[in-house]
Amino acid sequence: MHAKMKAMEFTDKGNLQPVIRPVPEPQAGEMLIQVSAVGVMPTEKFWSTTSHYADGKVRTKAIPGHEFSGIVAGLGAGVTGYSLGDAVFGFNDWYAEGATAEFCITKPANLSLKPSSLSHIEAASVPISLLTAWQGLHVRAKLQKGERVLIHGGAGAVGLFAVQLAQSRGAYVIATSSKANIDFVKQLGADEVIDYRERRFEEAGKVDVIFDTVGGETLDRSWDLLKPSGRLVTIPEVESSTDPRLKSAFFIVEQDGEQLASLGQLFDSGELKTFVKAELPMEEADHAYSGSIVGNHGKLIIRTK
Ligand SMILES: NC(=O)c1ccc[n+]([C@@H]2O[C@H](COP(=O)([O-])OP(=O)(O)OC[C@H]3O[C@@H](n4cnc5c(N)ncnc54)[C@H](OP(=O)(O)O)[C@@H]3O)[C@@H](O)[C@H]2O)c1
């Protein structure tokens, strides 16, 4: 008799409904994780990986939540470096079932040991947001010490890591946020914060790097602020656009357990902080994905046990 687990799956209408599924079995090279907490990105219902498989076939009933924290509960053949009971945090493959479930499957390359200073709830808030900030600022834009960087959305789940990382690189950090978040973003390390509702961010002047987490008109107005050697990276999904600059500016975060391991140490040393907007039980996943939850700064988290 196959063991069963509780999970949440997308309906045809993009809502989430509870479901009982077999606990998945790790195949060779895979790991079974008993999930403790999973991050929520309300945009996931619109991702192409939610509605389609890698081969283009239509996908239904996907389990969302592709960043998690939990405990190693099973090791497929050939997996080394982890033991049953290890506390880990990381990603699921985008096309695989997510972690809004009691168990999920992942691969060793997609995760790392959990920083001991973070709870499972806190650790689940890290993988997508932190690696997006790191890969955007450092891998793609190659932000240098002393450069001026403009971060759109400095109080958001990704932006709050971008501000911290840019500050620790020694850049001059200008961020945008709403008025209520100005003090928060300054405490993260921004040198200047522009209230985007009251002032035009063009007042920042020319910058070397723009990290855009907002898109749309904000993105359109940003290009003119770049110095001739300037670099812009943007992360919100771009609707069909013919602007050739977007081809290199837009990117999707890549799962990377090694980056997670080395960046994870910065939590234990106190150099990085993560923030949880709110935590909800799995039964309230549909509400969590509505995008209407208000709370503190940071990422919305679902408890799975
Ligand atoms: N491509 C990728 O790999 C990738 C990875 C992660 C996320 N994303 C996408 O990136 C976007 C941001 O994600 P997130 O998780 O950081 O979202 P989030 O936590 O909801 O944060 C969004 C932030 O945007 C700010 N904002 C809204 N309108 C603004 C404006 N006109 N100017 C400046 N700031 C504005 C809000 O700031 P205030 O609260 O201060 O108003 C809010 O804090 C989403 O579209 C998400 O889907 C993409």
Ligand as a Chemical Component Dictionary entry (heavy atoms), coordinates in Angstrom:
data_LIG
# 
_chem_comp.id                   LIG 
_chem_comp.type                 NON-POLYMER 
_chem_comp.pdbx_formal_charge   0 
_chem_comp.three_letter_code    LIG 
# 
loop_
_chem_comp_atom.comp_id 
_chem_comp_atom.atom_id 
_chem_comp_atom.alt_atom_id 
_chem_comp_atom.type_symbol 
_chem_comp_atom.charge 
_chem_comp_atom.model_Cartn_x 
_chem_comp_atom.model_Cartn_y 
_chem_comp_atom.model_Cartn_z 
_chem_comp_atom.pdbx_ordinal 
LIG N1  N1  N 0  12.632 36.245 -13.400 1  
LIG C1  C1  C 0  12.814 35.655 -12.221 2  
LIG O1  O1  O 0  13.629 34.744 -12.057 3  
LIG C2  C2  C 0  12.008 36.124 -11.036 4  
LIG C3  C3  C 0  12.378 35.704 -9.738  5  
LIG C4  C4  C 0  11.663 36.209 -8.662  6  
LIG C5  C5  C 0  10.607 37.106 -8.881  7  
LIG N2  N2  N 1  10.270 37.452 -10.147 8  
LIG C6  C6  C 0  9.214  38.452 -10.399 9  
LIG O2  O2  O 0  9.710  39.691 -9.912  10 
LIG C7  C7  C 0  8.635  40.484 -9.430  11 
LIG C8  C8  C 0  8.926  40.913 -8.005  12 
LIG O3  O3  O 0  8.939  39.777 -7.181  13 
LIG P1  P1  P 0  8.949  39.915 -5.584  14 
LIG O4  O4  O 0  8.837  38.524 -5.074  15 
LIG O5  O5  O -1 10.068 40.759 -5.125  16 
LIG O6  O6  O 0  7.553  40.698 -5.355  17 
LIG P2  P2  P 0  7.008  41.461 -4.083  18 
LIG O7  O7  O 0  7.579  40.910 -2.833  19 
LIG O8  O8  O 0  5.533  41.518 -4.245  20 
LIG O9  O9  O 0  7.601  42.923 -4.222  21 
LIG C9  C9  C 0  7.206  43.801 -5.224  22 
LIG C10 C10 C 0  7.610  45.203 -4.761  23 
LIG O10 O10 O 0  7.386  46.084 -5.873  24 
LIG C11 C11 C 0  7.216  47.356 -5.319  25 
LIG N3  N3  N 0  6.554  48.221 -6.304  26 
LIG C12 C12 C 0  5.331  48.119 -6.844  27 
LIG N4  N4  N 0  5.141  49.109 -7.755  28 
LIG C13 C13 C 0  6.305  49.814 -7.780  29 
LIG C14 C14 C 0  6.750  50.939 -8.513  30 
LIG N5  N5  N 0  5.989  51.516 -9.426  31 
LIG N6  N6  N 0  8.010  51.391 -8.301  32 
LIG C15 C15 C 0  8.811  50.802 -7.392  33 
LIG N7  N7  N 0  8.449  49.724 -6.655  34 
LIG C16 C16 C 0  7.202  49.253 -6.855  35 
LIG C17 C17 C 0  6.417  47.179 -4.054  36 
LIG O11 O11 O 0  6.970  48.134 -3.190  37 
LIG P3  P3  P 0  6.174  48.847 -2.007  38 
LIG O12 O12 O 0  5.681  47.704 -1.151  39 
LIG O13 O13 O 0  7.212  49.670 -1.331  40 
LIG O14 O14 O 0  5.060  49.613 -2.654  41 
LIG C18 C18 C 0  6.767  45.743 -3.621  42 
LIG O15 O15 O 0  7.550  45.743 -2.438  43 
LIG C19 C19 C 0  7.368  39.640 -9.612  44 
LIG O16 O16 O 0  6.782  39.969 -10.834 45 
LIG C20 C20 C 0  7.918  38.218 -9.676  46 
LIG O17 O17 O 0  7.055  37.347 -10.370 47 
LIG C21 C21 C 0  10.943 36.989 -11.222 48 
# 
loop_
_chem_comp_bond.comp_id 
_chem_comp_bond.atom_id_1 
_chem_comp_bond.atom_id_2 
_chem_comp_bond.value_order 
_chem_comp_bond.pdbx_ordinal 
LIG N1  C1  SING 1  
LIG C1  O1  DOUB 2  
LIG C1  C2  SING 3  
LIG C2  C3  SING 4  
LIG C2  C21 DOUB 5  
LIG C3  C4  DOUB 6  
LIG C4  C5  SING 7  
LIG C5  N2  DOUB 8  
LIG N2  C6  SING 9  
LIG N2  C21 SING 10 
LIG C6  O2  SING 11 
LIG C6  C20 SING 12 
LIG O2  C7  SING 13 
LIG C7  C8  SING 14 
LIG C7  C19 SING 15 
LIG C8  O3  SING 16 
LIG O3  P1  SING 17 
LIG P1  O4  DOUB 18 
LIG P1  O5  SING 19 
LIG P1  O6  SING 20 
LIG O6  P2  SING 21 
LIG P2  O7  DOUB 22 
LIG P2  O8  SING 23 
LIG P2  O9  SING 24 
LIG O9  C9  SING 25 
LIG C9  C10 SING 26 
LIG C10 O10 SING 27 
LIG C10 C18 SING 28 
LIG O10 C11 SING 29 
LIG C11 N3  SING 30 
LIG C11 C17 SING 31 
LIG N3  C12 SING 32 
LIG N3  C16 SING 33 
LIG C12 N4  DOUB 34 
LIG N4  C13 SING 35 
LIG C13 C14 SING 36 
LIG C13 C16 DOUB 37 
LIG C14 N5  SING 38 
LIG C14 N6  DOUB 39 
LIG N6  C15 SING 40 
LIG C15 N7  DOUB 41 
LIG N7  C16 SING 42 
LIG C17 O11 SING 43 
LIG C17 C18 SING 44 
LIG O11 P3  SING 45 
LIG P3  O12 DOUB 46 
LIG P3  O13 SING 47 
LIG P3  O14 SING 48 
LIG C18 O15 SING 49 
LIG C19 O16 SING 50 
LIG C19 C20 SING 51 
LIG C20 O17 SING 52 
# 
